[in-house]
């Protein structure tokens, strides 16, 4: 039995060394990177877009940094992977948008219409949703500040017409 125990320990050390070697090689060796061309990403830095109409547009991976887009119309737009960083989106119309895997960081969505929007896997930390209409919105796997989720659950209702997921279920309301 002591010989078997010795081989078990030897095998265990060998596996640990292998895992460490793989981890080191992944961390040190450069991975192939795909840089987006300037044509692939449309940046709207410091945009002053009050009452702008983006409805129905394909804005995949578009970037809106410090944009003032209060009352802008994004209804029906494809905003998958779009980024809103520090944007004023108060009272904007996002009815029926697809904002899957998008980012809205430090953005003001107060009074925005998010009805029937698909917001799956979106990262929306430090954003405010006071008075937003979220009827039929799907927040599945979205990341929001806990306080905002609690506030949104107070008015959450409806089922998303695209995903079939209830708003309350997607926010994990109690």
C-alpha positions as CSV (number, residue, x, y, z in Angstrom):
1,X,0.0,0.0,0.0
2,X,2.8,2.6,0.7
3,X,4.0,2.2,-2.9
4,X,0.5,2.8,-4.2
5,X,0.2,5.9,-2.0
6,X,3.6,7.1,-3.4
7,X,2.3,6.8,-7.0
8,X,-0.9,8.6,-6.2
9,X,1.0,11.5,-4.7
10,X,3.4,11.5,-7.7
11,X,0.4,11.6,-10.1
12,X,-1.2,14.3,-8.1
13,X,1.9,16.5,-8.3
14,X,2.3,15.8,-12.0
15,X,-1.3,16.9,-12.6
16,X,-0.8,20.1,-10.5
17,X,2.3,20.9,-12.4
18,X,0.5,20.3,-15.7
19,X,-2.4,22.6,-14.7
20,X,0.0,25.3,-13.6
21,X,2.0,25.0,-16.8
22,X,-1.1,25.4,-18.9
23,X,-2.3,28.3,-16.8
24,X,1.1,30.0,-17.2
25,X,1.2,29.5,-20.9
26,X,-2.3,30.9,-21.4
27,X,-1.4,34.0,-19.3
28,X,1.9,34.6,-20.9
29,X,1.5,33.7,-24.5
30,X,-0.3,36.3,-26.6
31,X,-3.7,35.4,-28.0
32,X,-4.8,36.5,-31.4
33,X,-6.6,39.7,-31.2
34,X,-9.1,41.1,-33.7
35,X,-9.1,44.9,-33.7
36,X,-12.3,46.5,-34.9
37,X,-11.9,48.8,-37.9
38,X,-13.1,52.4,-37.6
39,X,-15.9,51.5,-39.9
40,X,-17.0,48.7,-37.6
41,X,-17.6,50.9,-34.6
42,X,-19.4,54.1,-34.9
43,X,-18.6,56.5,-32.0
44,X,-20.9,59.3,-31.0
45,X,-18.7,61.0,-28.4
46,X,-20.1,64.0,-26.7
47,X,-23.1,63.9,-29.0
48,X,-25.8,66.5,-28.4
49,X,-28.7,64.5,-29.8
50,X,-31.8,66.0,-28.2
51,X,-34.8,64.7,-30.1
52,X,-32.5,62.7,-32.5
53,X,-34.2,59.9,-34.4
54,X,-32.3,56.6,-34.4
55,X,-35.5,54.5,-34.7
56,X,-35.1,51.2,-36.7
57,X,-31.4,51.7,-37.3
58,X,-28.7,49.1,-37.0
59,X,-26.4,50.5,-34.3
60,X,-24.6,47.2,-33.5
61,X,-21.6,48.0,-31.3
62,X,-22.1,51.8,-31.6
63,X,-20.5,53.8,-28.8
64,X,-22.2,56.8,-27.2
65,X,-19.9,58.4,-24.7
66,X,-21.1,61.4,-22.6
67,X,-23.9,61.8,-25.2
68,X,-26.8,64.0,-24.4
69,X,-29.7,62.0,-25.9
70,X,-32.6,63.0,-23.8
71,X,-35.9,62.3,-25.6
72,X,-34.0,60.5,-28.5
73,X,-35.9,57.9,-30.4
74,X,-34.2,54.5,-30.6
75,X,-37.5,52.5,-31.0
76,X,-37.0,49.3,-32.9
77,X,-33.2,49.8,-33.2
78,X,-30.7,47.0,-33.2
79,X,-28.4,48.1,-30.3
80,X,-26.7,44.7,-29.7
81,X,-23.4,45.3,-28.1
82,X,-23.8,49.1,-28.1
83,X,-22.2,51.2,-25.4
84,X,-23.7,54.2,-23.6
85,X,-21.1,55.6,-21.1
86,X,-22.2,58.5,-19.0
87,X,-25.1,59.2,-21.4
88,X,-28.2,61.2,-20.7
89,X,-31.0,59.0,-22.0
90,X,-33.8,60.5,-19.9
91,X,-37.2,60.2,-21.5
92,X,-35.7,58.4,-24.5
93,X,-37.7,55.9,-26.5
94,X,-36.2,52.4,-26.5
95,X,-39.5,50.6,-27.2
96,X,-38.8,47.2,-28.8
97,X,-35.0,47.6,-29.1
98,X,-32.5,44.8,-28.9
99,X,-29.9,45.9,-26.5
100,X,-28.6,42.4,-25.8
101,X,-25.0,42.3,-24.5
102,X,-25.0,46.1,-24.5
103,X,-23.4,48.4,-21.9
104,X,-25.1,51.4,-20.2
105,X,-22.7,52.6,-17.5
106,X,-23.4,55.7,-15.5
107,X,-26.3,56.5,-17.7
108,X,-29.5,58.2,-16.9
109,X,-32.5,56.3,-18.2
110,X,-35.1,58.1,-16.0
111,X,-38.5,58.2,-17.7
112,X,-37.2,56.2,-20.6
113,X,-39.6,53.8,-22.5
114,X,-38.0,50.4,-22.3
115,X,-41.2,48.5,-23.1
116,X,-40.8,45.3,-25.0
117,X,-37.0,45.8,-25.1
118,X,-34.6,42.9,-25.1
119,X,-31.9,43.7,-22.6
120,X,-30.5,40.2,-22.1
121,X,-26.9,40.0,-20.8
122,X,-26.7,43.8,-20.8
123,X,-24.3,45.5,-18.3
124,X,-26.1,48.5,-16.8
125,X,-24.2,49.3,-13.6
126,X,-24.5,52.7,-12.0
127,X,-27.4,53.6,-14.3
128,X,-30.7,55.1,-13.1
129,X,-34.1,53.9,-14.2
130,X,-36.4,56.2,-12.1
131,X,-39.9,56.3,-13.7
132,X,-38.8,54.1,-16.7
133,X,-41.5,52.1,-18.5
134,X,-40.3,48.5,-18.4
135,X,-43.5,46.7,-19.4
136,X,-42.6,43.6,-21.3
137,X,-38.8,44.2,-21.1
138,X,-36.5,41.2,-20.8
139,X,-33.6,41.7,-18.4
140,X,-32.5,38.1,-18.3
141,X,-28.9,37.8,-17.2
142,X,-28.6,41.6,-17.2
143,X,-26.4,43.2,-14.5
144,X,-27.9,46.1,-12.7
145,X,-27.3,47.7,-9.3
146,X,-29.4,45.9,-6.6
147,X,-31.2,49.1,-5.6
148,X,-32.3,49.6,-9.2
149,X,-33.6,46.1,-9.5
150,X,-35.7,46.5,-6.3
151,X,-37.1,49.8,-7.7
152,X,-37.9,48.2,-11.1
153,X,-39.6,45.2,-9.5
154,X,-42.2,47.6,-8.0
155,X,-43.6,48.3,-11.5
156,X,-42.4,45.3,-13.5
157,X,-45.1,43.6,-15.6
158,X,-45.8,42.0,-18.9
159,X,-44.1,39.5,-21.1
160,X,-41.5,40.2,-23.8
161,X,-43.1,39.6,-27.3
162,X,-39.8,38.3,-28.7
163,X,-38.3,36.1,-26.0
164,X,-41.6,35.2,-24.2
165,X,-40.0,35.9,-20.8
166,X,-41.9,37.9,-18.2
167,X,-40.3,41.1,-17.0
168,X,-40.7,40.1,-13.3
169,X,-39.1,36.7,-13.9
170,X,-36.2,38.3,-15.9
171,X,-35.5,40.7,-13.0
172,X,-35.9,37.9,-10.5
173,X,-38.4,39.8,-8.5
174,X,-39.7,38.2,-5.3
